């Protein structure tokens, strides 16, 4: 069976499954990448929420400070670290650092979004635009195909 690029570059060994399609004229093999990943976070449950609502999901903030754009809070929920910028009182920009996310190409699936080819890819970042109704999802590349962190913008550029 064919394997997808995410499988070849590592990290998604438990992640890509081939789907076999049978055609009326005979057996035809079609490949659809379907990551078999259990999300570590449902990002859409966090975006647009108040600071109090986010604290119920991620625990009490380790620290908060006022930034140029709004209140910025850091949350630690082992083994992950999250930073949320609340713009106009709502969770808008979210940074996710989680060692369980083992492949930058499948990063959206790890945060509860659908699998989709990247819209922009460079040596430093993979970016998906408009994925799941969010403005953009970016995976900043670390070593070995893993992302060093994910950066999600939900509404505000």
Steps between C-alpha positions, in 0.01 A plus 500: 500500500622853428609711796459869537786749541422549871573130552831518316636793699419340832288560800173394347565128511173453678348769284434426140258238381429408139141472386423243234232585247348243271379610159236321296748416222740332741699568812653847493713617788449860608693657783349739750720610790305464822704573811421258780576757766328567830496881539682638802279811494173615345608848395151608391378456858752763611479767228256779576476407869552733795797470733281331763371243250853422376617453861228237546643307204876552548521569872602813685737724304864473607541868413317785329610841376363780290639510145455747217204301363334374819553290807748215446486195726720192521353163597682179581320172472764229500665425271379805303535874529250745354504875458172675430457863399155628585408771250190696597460252787488187279763233433632591156871419457609168645847346517524126566820321602436130547760224463225251410453678164752296307464622142462854364307376194224354717497785754140610434367152579683503835294806602168361383486644147457314171796374299578723204803568280697807602424832332848646559813302574852627557805357670385663827120481502197317364182709481135413446262787420132490591524152647200415717377859481819636656701780341822296489679210662882497485740223596851635560743222423731354758730201458417166341178618336346594835359848553667710768165672549164570336362851466129545442329826406126471521366845403751784530794533259 
